[in-house]
């Protein structure tokens, strides 16, 4: 299914799709894609310091990884490796994230679907980048899905804004591919598996790492399609690309 142009709708309408898609992804993971004992939860982000378990647990712990099938060690096949507030900011604060938890309850990975409000001001972008960096530096793997084009605050996309906190490596989005999907692998070193895409491209599946070596392929295509099929028709008419 082609990626749609979500810049055509107001933030509140994308928020509806964002929430439904988050739940659909968590359901798909919990239907057997995750290793035995692991589970996905949809959790709401809050404004300011986060009092939930993710914030409390953002520290490295030596927990043994249980045995189980499903996860793969083959390299991911991505193209690159390497107080007046707007409505957009308000909806970004309410947006859900998906956390993947170890059988003992520890958060091992997070999926973030970027909202317009995550990039509508320098402060919003800084806060999003800081949270992403904190996850990675504390051993939590990360998958980011950004279906919005770069702004003046992230001219080479969300990945470059995050990666600049680790290294000054040059990075430019390929011509005609302004949207970014990226799976981050935490550990002794950080690895980014990047898939630049555009409106009208098929929605590729992406790797979500559970530990330094093993990942599951998140069915972004299937879950995006399922969410699109129940998306209210007026919203679909606004963003439909003809694909």
CORCOR-V312622 format. One record per backbone hydrogen bond with DSSP energy under -0.5 kcal/mol. CO is the residue of the C=O (numbers start at 1). NH is the residue of the N-H. If there is no record, write none. Layout:
co: {CO;CO}
nh: {NH;NH}
This chain:
co: {1;3;4;5;6;10;10;11;12;13;14;15;16;17;18;19;20;21;22;23;24;25;26;27;28;28;29;29;29;35;39;41;41;43;49;52;53;54;55;57;61;64;69;72;76;80;83;86;87;88;88;89;90;91;92;95;97;97;98;99;99;100;100;101;102;106;108;109;110;110;111;112;112;115;116;121;122;123;124;125;126;127;128;129;130;131;132;133;134;135;135;136;139;141;142;143;144;144;145;145;146;151;154;156;157;158;159;160;162;163;163;174;179;180;181;182;182;183;184;184;185;191;192;192;193;194;195;197;198;201;202;206;208;214;214;215;216;216;218;218;219;220;221;222;223;224;225;226;227;228;232;232;233;234;235;236;239}
nh: {203;200;6;8;9;13;14;15;16;17;18;19;20;21;22;23;24;25;26;27;28;29;30;31;31;33;32;33;34;38;101;43;99;97;51;56;57;58;58;59;63;66;71;215;78;194;85;90;91;92;117;93;94;95;95;45;43;99;111;41;101;108;109;39;105;102;141;100;112;143;98;114;145;118;119;125;126;127;128;129;130;131;132;133;134;135;136;137;138;138;140;139;141;110;184;112;146;182;114;147;180;154;157;160;161;162;163;164;165;166;167;177;197;146;195;144;184;193;142;186;191;185;82;194;183;80;181;179;201;3;204;218;216;210;211;72;208;218;206;220;223;224;225;226;227;228;229;230;230;231;235;236;237;238;239;240;5}
